[in-house]
Amino acid sequence: MITTAVHEREHYLNQSYGIKSWLLTKDHKRIALLYLFTVTLFFFLGGAFATMIRVELLTPTGNFVSNDTYNKLFTMHGVAMIFFFLIPSIPATLGNFFLPMMIGAKDLAFPRINLISWYLLVIGGLFALFAMLAGGVDTGWTFYTPYSTTYSNSWVIATALGIFVAGFSSILTGLNFIVTVHRMRAPGMTWSRLPLFVWSNYATALIQVLGTPVLAVTIILLFCERVFHIGIFDPALGGDPVLFQHLFWFYSHPAVYIMVLPAMGVISELVSVFSRKPVFGYHFVAYASMAIAVLGFLVWGHHLFVATQSVYAGLVFSFLSYFVAIPSAIKVFNWTATLYKGSISFATPMLYAFGFIGLFTIGGLTGLFLAALGFDVHVTDTYFVVAHFHYIMVGGTIMAYMGGLHYWWPKMTGRMYPEGWAKLSALVVFLGFNLTFFPQFILGYMGMPRRYHVYPDEFQVLHVLSTAGASVLAVGYLMPMVYFVWSLKYGAMATANPWGASGLEWKTQSPPPLHNFDETPIVTEEAYDYGSVIGEEIHVG
Amino acid sequence: MASDAHVHAHEESLALREQFDTAAQQKDASTLGMWIFLITEVMFFGGLFLAYTVYRHLYAEVFAVASSSMNVYYGAANTVVLLCSSLTMVLAVRAAQLGQKKAIVLFLILTLILGGVFLGVKAFEWKEKFDEHHIPGPTFHLDGVSSSEQGHAQLFFSLYFAMTGLHALHMVIGAGLLLYLILEARKGIFTAEYNTPVDLIGLYWHFVDIIWIFLFPLLYLIDRHLKR
């Protein structure tokens, strides 16, 4: 160490060593890596549950796990994936690392709060893990009352408290991002020069700050109801179980946009860099993020079309849900228009971006089907819904997350990943994903209900296809795991700007120094100004 | 040695944190952060206010009867106590801005005492509810309400305890923050140039006060229009 330290340039990874230098770090870049490690763990945990679900569904009879175990499997899959992977995934890892760098800041506004928020996620995660190991929870990730409050004999409280604590992690991250974007921008970094990744994380942060506290108070009420039987959700005392659904979805529908808005931000970056053109209609894409954040709060009732909601409320929620399609479509059209006459390169991140655009479009359009009252009643609680939201969350968010990880990996680690393997993994993920989830649209339309593991024989072919796809998908996700770790030691050294990208994060070394920039950058150009970087080398494998 | 550590701690809290360029930027960021935190608190209590609205709408008359069992004098007294504590808090903030180091400590202690009085009265009220079997549960009973509507009356008290309980929890946290401020202020840390913590904890204290301003009429005064 002593011999190499003399020659090696100082950066955030070699500034200090030892477990304490990580667990007590206030550096947003190191905290981002802590998050990366944590959410990856939960991703593979959630993936393990998904694997068991798909194995069980190979045959029409329940012969791999019992009914009760199956209930626990899909619940814990949802809890692990949504609250401990998808929600923190892009904002807390890529956002944490790059939001300050993209605006030319030394760190987030509140580095200590940033570290605390990671600890909160870990503590919440431990609660949830404890519940899973102690015997699991079987309410579905939605915790609907009165089952969760009165009848379930599983670890509802431990899991709910885990989600409660993790919620504060999300709130603090959002708070930190909002203040950082308002107060920490480098000179010349005006709002209309912000990279679109920053815009979308800002919009996400607004949802985190406004929505998550409602989930928190809902969990407190759930806790009081289950432990003290206070009656808030208990019809026997005049309470209304559907009130829980309203409160839950008031957070959990916007939470879908917590998951997908940052993904959209990643795609804006990727499409621009790998077409070597500014994003078409920058302001429309930026304001579309804000519009999605606002509209997201007005559509929760479309989860209650069959749950005692009045016809008039249903009509209004259906109508409002269609509006979400407008800003979403603006983004898709503008990404596509960015490609037009662009100098497109098919590097791995761009392959993931293409995957995102296609899959998100399918997920979004089927969302319109579900926003339609009549059709939704037909497919409520079927695999059609399951397929729809997996197209958004897996086909959308995880595709973008993987694309972003590949794109920024050289900056984060100073190493290049192996391009050939990475391209192969992108292809495998895309094929595996479609094989897994497209059959589920058909299954759902034919009437296969979600959350059942016993089904009529005629559904078996489609279920077998889906399980086969899940196996392919698993390979696709394990490959990056292997070559990312491999690249840490054997990957080619990354230059400061391997993609010839225009953002501020590429104007400092890879990996960045402790305070990101040797001196505070002064911004004089619009975002994605590819006129000025056109001469630089681009290394694409 | 001890005084060395003291001086060091002093400089540490005054120092500009390394992520900021100027003291003004640091103060702006902290203030904005506090306001956003208070917005999350509004949403947090908002869920309870929604539940209250729903059930008051469904069971308006039972809620009015249940509310009439509240002791409005305790509630009113506590309202006065809290409003006074907000006054002393704002005087502490003003003393900090003027750099009057002794006055800061004095007003913070007064605020803490008033907060303590509020919590004391609240604890006394809860004890009464316990004695009167107004605690939700198997032994719950409220006079003047038919047996079929006991459940609805219980909902009122569930909401009462959830809302005043969470409010009291915020008061306890506020008292802890005041204690921290008093200890810091006694070291003479807050000056006309550096008083952000006093300012921000003041904002929090006022917020908790405002929550009570909504809770008091909603829980204590809703039967006042009824003829007795």
HADDOCK unambig.tbl for C-alpha pairs under 7 A between the chains (distance, minus, plus):
assign (segid A and resid 106 and name CA) (segid B and resid 19 and name CA) 5.31 0.50 0.50
assign (segid A and resid 107 and name CA) (segid B and resid 19 and name CA) 5.50 0.50 0.50
assign (segid A and resid 109 and name CA) (segid B and resid 19 and name CA) 6.84 0.50 0.50
assign (segid A and resid 109 and name CA) (segid B and resid 29 and name CA) 6.75 0.50 0.50
assign (segid A and resid 175 and name CA) (segid B and resid 33 and name CA) 6.51 0.50 0.50
assign (segid A and resid 175 and name CA) (segid B and resid 36 and name CA) 6.53 0.50 0.50
assign (segid A and resid 179 and name CA) (segid B and resid 29 and name CA) 5.99 0.50 0.50
assign (segid A and resid 179 and name CA) (segid B and resid 32 and name CA) 6.42 0.50 0.50
assign (segid A and resid 179 and name CA) (segid B and resid 33 and name CA) 6.02 0.50 0.50
assign (segid A and resid 183 and name CA) (segid B and resid 25 and name CA) 6.76 0.50 0.50
assign (segid A and resid 183 and name CA) (segid B and resid 29 and name CA) 5.94 0.50 0.50
assign (segid A and resid 209 and name CA) (segid B and resid 40 and name CA) 5.71 0.50 0.50
assign (segid A and resid 210 and name CA) (segid B and resid 40 and name CA) 5.85 0.50 0.50
assign (segid A and resid 210 and name CA) (segid B and resid 43 and name CA) 6.31 0.50 0.50
assign (segid A and resid 213 and name CA) (segid B and resid 40 and name CA) 5.85 0.50 0.50
assign (segid A and resid 213 and name CA) (segid B and resid 43 and name CA) 5.75 0.50 0.50
assign (segid A and resid 213 and name CA) (segid B and resid 44 and name CA) 4.57 0.50 0.50
assign (segid A and resid 214 and name CA) (segid B and resid 43 and name CA) 5.85 0.50 0.50
assign (segid A and resid 214 and name CA) (segid B and resid 44 and name CA) 5.16 0.50 0.50
assign (segid A and resid 214 and name CA) (segid B and resid 47 and name CA) 5.70 0.50 0.50
assign (segid A and resid 216 and name CA) (segid B and resid 44 and name CA) 6.94 0.50 0.50
assign (segid A and resid 217 and name CA) (segid B and resid 44 and name CA) 5.71 0.50 0.50
assign (segid A and resid 217 and name CA) (segid B and resid 47 and name CA) 6.24 0.50 0.50
assign (segid A and resid 230 and name CA) (segid B and resid 136 and name CA) 5.96 0.50 0.50
assign (segid A and resid 230 and name CA) (segid B and resid 137 and name CA) 6.99 0.50 0.50
assign (segid A and resid 230 and name CA) (segid B and resid 155 and name CA) 6.98 0.50 0.50
assign (segid A and resid 230 and name CA) (segid B and resid 158 and name CA) 5.55 0.50 0.50
assign (segid A and resid 231 and name CA) (segid B and resid 155 and name CA) 6.11 0.50 0.50
assign (segid A and resid 232 and name CA) (segid B and resid 155 and name CA) 6.36 0.50 0.50
assign (segid A and resid 237 and name CA) (segid B and resid 151 and name CA) 4.08 0.50 0.50
assign (segid A and resid 237 and name CA) (segid B and resid 152 and name CA) 5.91 0.50 0.50
assign (segid A and resid 238 and name CA) (segid B and resid 151 and name CA) 6.20 0.50 0.50
assign (segid A and resid 238 and name CA) (segid B and resid 152 and name CA) 5.62 0.50 0.50
